[in-house]
Amino acid sequence: MSDYITLKENRDFSRLYHKGKCFVSPVLVTYILKNKSNNLRFGITTGKKIGNAVKRSRSRRVIRAAFYELYGSIKPGYDFVFVARGKTPFVKSSDIKAAMKKAFEEAGLL
């Protein structure tokens, strides 16, 4: 299977925000766009609206844990950006995983 790569460049995030398909749930917003390589690339965004640094870090941890659980069943060759929402730091990674799985199924990636 392909490797995953984390997105770090602002232009990559902007490209997904403008051209990617958006899937919204109460705990997570997912942007998905096909890339030109055979790798899975993902980035996580947590804004100041989420809360203090502890809550933003927890949000990133639970999103990352949910993505790693689903990683093996996702089609290669896509970019993802996950945006944390206000409820994200207060839910478990299983809830995030369910929202992520629903978004991937709607996009036809599982």
C-alpha positions as CSV (number, residue, x, y, z in Angstrom):
1,M,0.0,0.0,0.0
2,S,1.1,3.6,-0.4
3,D,2.6,5.8,2.3
4,Y,0.9,8.7,3.9
5,I,2.5,12.2,3.9
6,T,1.5,15.1,6.1
7,L,0.7,18.4,4.4
8,K,2.6,21.4,5.7
9,E,2.6,24.0,2.9
10,N,-0.1,26.7,2.9
11,R,-0.6,26.3,-0.8
12,D,-1.6,22.7,-0.3
13,F,-4.2,23.6,2.3
14,S,-5.5,26.4,0.1
15,R,-5.8,24.1,-2.9
16,L,-7.9,21.7,-0.9
17,Y,-10.1,24.5,0.5
18,H,-10.8,25.9,-2.9
19,K,-10.9,22.9,-5.2
20,G,-11.6,20.0,-2.8
21,K,-15.0,18.3,-2.0
22,C,-16.2,19.3,1.4
23,F,-18.0,16.9,3.9
24,V,-19.3,18.5,7.1
25,S,-20.3,16.8,10.4
26,P,-20.8,18.2,13.9
27,V,-17.3,17.1,15.0
28,L,-15.2,17.3,11.8
29,V,-15.0,19.0,8.4
30,T,-13.2,16.9,5.7
31,Y,-11.8,18.2,2.4
32,I,-10.9,15.6,-0.2
33,L,-9.1,16.0,-3.5
34,K,-7.4,13.6,-5.9
35,N,-3.6,14.1,-6.2
36,K,-1.2,13.1,-8.9
37,S,0.8,10.6,-6.8
38,N,0.0,7.3,-5.4
39,N,0.3,8.5,-1.8
40,L,-2.2,9.5,0.9
41,R,-1.5,13.0,2.1
42,F,-3.3,14.6,5.0
43,G,-3.3,17.8,7.1
44,I,-5.1,18.8,10.2
45,T,-6.3,22.3,11.0
46,T,-7.3,23.5,14.5
47,G,-8.2,27.2,14.9
48,K,-8.3,29.3,17.9
49,K,-12.1,29.0,18.1
50,I,-11.5,25.4,19.3
51,G,-10.1,26.6,22.6
52,N,-6.7,26.8,24.3
53,A,-3.6,24.9,23.3
54,V,-4.5,21.8,25.3
55,K,-7.9,21.5,23.5
56,R,-6.3,22.1,20.1
57,S,-3.7,19.5,20.7
58,R,-6.2,17.0,21.9
59,S,-8.3,17.6,18.8
60,R,-5.3,16.9,16.6
61,R,-4.5,13.7,18.5
62,V,-8.0,12.3,18.2
63,I,-8.2,13.2,14.5
64,R,-4.9,11.6,13.8
65,A,-5.8,8.4,15.8
66,A,-9.0,8.0,13.8
67,F,-7.3,8.5,10.5
68,Y,-4.6,5.9,11.3
69,E,-7.4,3.4,12.1
70,L,-9.0,3.9,8.7
71,Y,-5.7,4.3,6.8
72,G,-5.5,0.7,5.5
73,S,-8.9,0.8,3.8
74,I,-8.7,4.1,2.0
75,K,-7.9,4.2,-1.8
76,P,-4.5,5.7,-2.5
77,G,-3.9,8.9,-4.4
78,Y,-5.9,11.4,-2.4
79,D,-5.2,14.5,-0.3
80,F,-7.2,15.2,2.9
81,V,-7.6,18.2,5.2
82,F,-9.4,17.7,8.5
83,V,-10.7,20.8,10.2
84,A,-11.6,20.5,13.9
85,R,-14.8,22.0,15.1
86,G,-16.0,23.2,18.5
87,K,-17.1,19.7,19.7
88,T,-13.9,17.9,18.6
89,P,-11.9,18.2,21.8
90,F,-14.8,16.7,23.8
91,V,-15.5,13.5,21.9
92,K,-13.6,10.2,21.6
93,S,-11.6,9.1,18.6
94,S,-14.4,6.5,17.8
95,D,-16.8,9.4,17.2
96,I,-14.3,11.1,14.9
97,K,-13.7,7.8,13.2
98,A,-17.4,7.4,12.5
99,A,-17.7,10.9,11.0
100,M,-14.5,10.3,8.9
101,K,-15.8,6.9,7.7
102,K,-19.1,8.5,6.6
103,A,-17.3,11.2,4.7
104,F,-15.0,8.6,3.0
105,E,-18.0,6.5,2.1
106,E,-19.8,9.4,0.6
107,A,-16.7,10.2,-1.5
108,G,-16.4,6.6,-2.6
109,L,-12.9,6.0,-1.1
110,L,-13.5,3.0,1.1
